[in-house]
Amino acid sequence: MKGRSVTAARARRVAPAPGKAAPTLTQGREPVADIDRQGRSLGDLARERFLAALFERRIAPGSFVSQNDLVKILGVPVGPLRDALRVLQAEGWLVIHARSGIELRKPDFELVRNSYQMRLILERAAVRTYAEVAPLARIAEQEERHLAIIETLKGRELDLERARELEAFDFGFHLDVVSILSNPLISAAYSQAQRFVQLVRLDREFQLSSPLVVRTISEHLDILKACRARDPAAAEAALEVHFSRAMQRAIGFF
């Protein structure tokens, strides 16, 4: 009886009061539940917050940080953070050093080459399929959107917000091409390669200009023209030219 009374007392202390939410783990800026409303685990949430902080420049590529630093920045407990760090290391975003902390990946020529090579390998097959089976209305809509952007850029300079919008448009076009394969594994791999390209571009986004964006958009239009003509070989050739020039722009050869 005594054991039951102790157990019941403990249960009363742990259980939330009627009408109140269950307790959550709190660390950093925000309280975090074991599973969030989207069904993500704390480890998944920690990974997403890490990448968001990286692209928002709250943590700098190439720097060393500690777990305690990341707990404060990301607002997640240490345990889920460690799970996320192992995944991020396997994906190539960082290196965990036993005594000196966590080293964030710094963009370099190898990362540029590997990322664009991966994208080109995956998108070659996609663009040929896109040229063969994508509805002409879908291709025409892409062309109209590209031409509209060129028109809006005439005689204008880009601020950072607009540059990021145009970068998202650029990636969106390529994801649309890849999506024609209806292969979630390819789409996931392609998205991962694109994130690395985005990391490479972080240090160059302040140097984006209207002529550079127009050049990129015009290369897209060459690809779309070949797709509208139902010419897979020409579409693939235009894609290869685009990626070659895009890689040069990424490393500063405009």
N, C-alpha and C positions, 0 to 999 in steps of 0.2 A: 504493500500500500504506500509505504514511504517513497519507494522508487517511482511509482506512478505519479505521486504528487509532485516530485522534483521534475519529472519529464513534462508534466502538464504546465508547470510554472515556466519552464524554459520555452515551451511552445507558445505560451501567452506573450512572453517577451519578444519572440521572433516574429510572430504573426502580425501583419499590419492591422491597424484599427479599421473597423467597418467603414467602407466608402473611400479608403485611402489606397494608393497604389503600393505594390510590393516594393521593398527597398531595392535600390540599384547600387552598383559599384560606382564610386565617384573618384575621378582622378583628373587633375588639370582643370580646364575651363568648364566642362559640361559633365553632368552625370551620364553614365553609359550603362545600359542594361546588358545582360548576357547575350540576348538576341534582340536586334533592333526591329523596327516596324516593317522593314523590308525582308526580314528573315535572315539577315546576315549575322555571322558570328562576330565576336569581338575581334578575332584575328583578321577577318575580312575587312572589318571597319577600320582597323588600325592600318592595314595596307592601303586602303583607299585614302585615308587621311594623310598618310605619308606622301603618296603621289601628289595629292592636292597641295600639300605644303611645299613640295619640291617645285611644282610648276607655278606656284604663287610666290616663289622666291623667299619663303619663310625659312627654308633651309637651303644652303648653297651647294650646288654640284662641286665635287672635289674636296669638300670640307670633312673634318672629323667631328663627330658628335658622340655623346654618351647616351646610354639608355635613359638616364635621368633627364637629359635634355629633351629627348623625344617624348617621354611621358608628359612633360610640361607643355610641349608644343602641340602634341596630337590629342591630349586629353583622354588617354586610354591607360589601363593598368599595365604593369610590367609583364605579367604572364602572357596576355594576348599580344602584346608588343613583340615579345620574343618569338612567338609563332609567326607573326607577320614578317619579322626580320629574316627568318630562315627562308620564307617564300621569296622575299624580295632579293635575297642573295642568290637564290637559285635562278631567278629571272634575270640577274645581271645588273640590278640597280645599285648594289652596294657590296662591300666586303666587310665581314665581321672579323676584327682582330681581337685576339684574346685579351691583350693588356692595354692596347692603345685606343680602343674604341671602335666606332663604326665609320668606315670610309665610304663616302658617297661617290658614285660613279661620275667621273668628269668626262664630258664629251671630248672625243679625239677623232683623228682620222680613221682609226680602226672601227670605231662605233659608227661613223658616217658610212663607211664602205659596207660594213656588215648589214646595217639597217636597210640601205637602198638595195643591196643585193638580194636580201630576203624579200623585200616588197616586189622587186622585179620578177623574181622567180614565181611568186604566187600570182602576180597580176598578169603575166603573159597569157596564161591559160584563160584567165577570167576575161581579158579584153577580146580575145578571139571569140569566146562564147557570146560575149556582149554584142559583138558585131554581127553575129549570126542570128541571135534569137531575141535580143532586147526589142520590145515594141518600138516602132518608129515614133510614136507619140512620146514615149519616155525619153528617147534620144533628143527629139525636138525640144522638149521641155528643158533638158540640160543645156542645150545650145542657147535657148532664150535667156536662161538665168546667167550664163556666162557673158553673153553680149550685154545684158543689162548692167552687170558689174563693170565691164569695160567703159560703158557710157557714164556711169556715176563717178568713175575715177578721173575723167578728163579734167585736167587743170586743177586737181586737188592734191593736197598732201595728206599723209596718213598719220593719225595719232595711234597710240598703243592699243586702245580699245578696238578701233577699226581694223588694225593689223591682225589682231587675234580673231576677229570675226571672219576675216578673209582666209586666215589659216584654217579655221574650222570648215569653211566652205571648200577649200582645197582638199582637205582630208575627206570631207563628205562625198565629193565626186568620186574619189578613188574607192571609198567603201561601197558606193553604189555599184561600181563596176564589179568589185569582188563579190558582192551579194548575189550576182546573177548565177553564181555556182550553187547557191543554197547549201553551202557546206559550213556548218558552225565551227569545225576545227580550223578550216582555212581562215575564216573570218576572225577567229580569236588570235591566231598566229599573226595575221596581218595587222590587227589592231595593236598587238604588242610591238611589232616593228615600227608602227607609226608613232607610238609613244616615245620610242627612242629618238626618232627623227624630231619630234617635238622638243625633246630635251636638247638636242643639238642646236635647234633654232632659238633656244631661250636667249642666248647671248647675242643673237643677231637681230632679234625682233625690232630693236630700236632703229636698225638700219634699213628696215623695209621701206620701200618707196613705191609710188604709183607705177612707174615704169617697170619695176621688177615684178609687181603683181600682174600687170597687163601681159608681160612676157609669159608668165606661168599660165594665165587664163587662155592666152592664144595657143599655147601648146596643147592645152586640154581640147580646144576647139579643133585642132588638127586630128586628134584622136577621134573625136565625135564625128567629124566629117567622114572619116574612113568607116566608122561604124554605120553611119547613115547610108553609105554606099554599099553596105554589106560586104566589105572587103577585110576579112580577118588579118591577112598578111600586112596590109597597109596600116591597120589599127595597131598591130604589134610593133611595126617599125616606128610609128609615131610615138608609141609609148616608150620605146627604148631611147629615142632622141630626148623625150621629155625627162626621163629619169637621169640620163647622162648630164643634161644641163642643170637639173635640180640638184644633183650631187655637187656639181661645181659651185652652184650658188650657196649651198649649205656650208662649204668650206671657204667661202669668200671670193671665189672666182666668178664674178657676176657676168 
